[in-house]
Amino acid sequence: MPDSQRGPHGPGRSAASRLAILHATARLFAERGYDHLTIEGIAAEAKVGKQTIYRWWDSKSALVAECLFEGFILATALTPPDSGDIRTDLTAWMAEVLAFLDDPAHASMLRSLMAAAADNEQIGRLLGEVLGAGSVLHDRLERAVQAGQLRRSTSLPEFGKALIGFAIFHALERTPSQPDLSRRLIDALLP
């Protein structure tokens, strides 16, 4: 069948059913959040049986992880610019991340994704990638080290996590960012 994929344990996924499930999951996740997302609700919305979902995903967190990976949830990846000046680039990037999280819908979704990450470690890694803390940020920081703008001893993974941790805490605080917040953060982190 051209619209299905053969799986190792029997019938494969129908491409149409898979897309319906992913769309339903993303819509209900955005509307209700992780805590109120149910397989029953997803099945009803996608017009498939619960057994169809459980045949392909072992939990709602696995389903949310696939939605995040496939770009159905938080489709906007926030990429740090590269003007050649790490301080300017990180300040602009953090301002973009904070502005993104100032949108109540994005902040709410981030909080729901953090709840989902408690159930599924893959979601935490994917969330870091979407927020820019993965290889894209690491590559930008590495270029700053090569250019002498960051000390060679800077632990790049921890530096990236500090930036994303700040953004997550900002989303948890539920307060709008101040105009110079990103500059003050970067000034505190960079010598």
Buried (B, 14 or more C-beta within 10 A) or exposed (E): EEEBEEEEEEEBBBEEBBBBBBBBBBBBBBEEBBEEBEBEBBBBBBEBEEEBBEBBBEBBBBBBBBBBBEEBBBEEEBEBBBEEBBBEBBBBBBBBBBBBBBEEEBBBBBBBBBBBBEBBEBBBBBBBBBBBBBEBBBEBBBBBBEEEBBEEEBEBEEBBBBBBEBBBEBBEEEEEBEEEBBBEBBEEBBE
